[in-house]
Amino acid sequence: MTIIPPTSAGSDPSGAAAASGSNATGLNQLDNSQTFLQLLVAQLENQDPTNPTDPTSFMTEIAQLTAVQSQTSLSAEEQTVAADSMIGLTVTGAAASGTTLTGPVTGVLLSSSGAPTLEVQDGTGAAQNLSLTNVTSVTEPSEASSS
């Protein structure tokens, strides 16, 4: 049997960490196309020669992997565009401290993992961070000042 080494030094080869959702991206270890291809090669090397696997099933798996990667990439791009379009607008949402934060968006912090973070100017003029996923409303600055 072929043993495939983990993709990073701190990864859990059993997949327990991925199954519990504790990794940063929220995806399991099969989100890495290199890992998928290594598993595919190991499966081909170790198949029963008297009962070979149908090659169309491998093509189906590869097509599914490509579709998931495309959707993940598109989702990240959509979040970035949404965050960028909020600069200058007034947003309301739950801050990391649990309080409600309302103010104009002055900038966007992008991360390789997770949703973009908005820099929001609070009532004191200080910039606070608000995750895009915690935004509950977006208004034009003139609408926010008139209400």
N, C-alpha and C positions, 0 to 999 in steps of 0.2 A: 504494500500500500504506500502511496506517495504522501508525504507530509508537506503541506504548504505552509511556509513561514508566515507569521503575521505581517500585515502591511506597515505597521509602525511599532516602535519599541514598546510603547505602553498599552498596546491593544490587547484585548482579551480574546484568545483564539477560540474559546468555547462559544463566543457570541453572547454570553450572558449580559454583558454591559449593553450591547446593542439592543437586545430583546427588552431590557428594562427601560430603554429610552434615555439612558443617562449620557449618551454622547452629545456633543455640541450641536450637531446638525439635525438631530432627531431622526435621521435615517439609519437603517441597519448597515452592517458591514458590506452587504452586497451592492451598495450604491457605488462602490469603486469598480470601474470597468476592468481594471487590471486584475483585481481579485476574482471577478466573475470569469475572466478568460483563463486564469490559473485553475479554477475549479473545473471549467469545461475541459481543459486539456487533461487534468487528472482523471476526470470521468471517462474520457475517451481512452486513455492509457489502461484503465483498469476495468473496462467493460468485458463481459463474457463473450469470447470469440464465437461460441456456438449460438448466441442470441444477441447479435449486435443491436445497438440502439438506432432507431429510425433517425436519419439525418435531418428530416424536416422538423423534428422536435427541437433540435439545437438552433435551427434558424428562427423558430418561433421565440425561443428564449432570448436570442440576440435582439430580435425585433422589439420584444417587450422591454428589454434593458434600455435600448436606444430611445424608446418612447418615454420611459420614466425619466431618463436624463434630460430629454428635451423639455418635458413639462417642468422639471425642477429648475432648469436654467431660465425658462420663460417666466416662471413665478418670481424668481429673484430679480429679473430685469423689470418686471411690472412693479414690484415693490420699490425699486430704486427710482423709477420714473414717478411713481405716486409721491414718494417722499420729496423728490426734487421739485415737484409741482406745488408743494405746500409752502415753499419759501415765500415769506411776505404775508401769508394768510394767518388768521388766528385759529388756534386749535385748542381743544379741551380734551383732557384724558387723565388717566390714573398714573401718577408719578410712581417711581420705585418705592418711595416712602409710604405709599398708600393714600396720599392726599390728592385732591383734584387740582390739576395744573391747567391754567388758561393763560394764553399769551401768544404773541406773534412768533412764527418760526423764523429764526435768524440763520440757521444752517442745518446741514445734514451730515451725520457721521455714518459712513458705510463700513460694514464688517464682512469678512469672508464667510462668516457663519452667523445666521440669524437675520432678523429683520433690521432695516436701517433705523438709526436713532435720530430723532429730531432735536435740535437745540432750540429750546423755547425760552423766551425772555419772560420771567415771572413778574409779578406786581412790583417787586423791589428793584427791578432792572437787572437782576442776576440771571445768567443763563443756566437752565436746568435741562437735563436730558429726559426725553420722553420716547419710549419705543413706539414705532409706527403701529404695532399691533394693539397698543393701549389707547390709541386716539378714538374718542367717541363722537367728536363733532369738528367740523371745519367750516369756518365762516370768513367772509371778506372782512377786512379791517373796519370798513365803514359800518357794516352791519353790527359788528361786535360793540362799537362805541355808541351806537344809537339805542341798543337794547338795555 
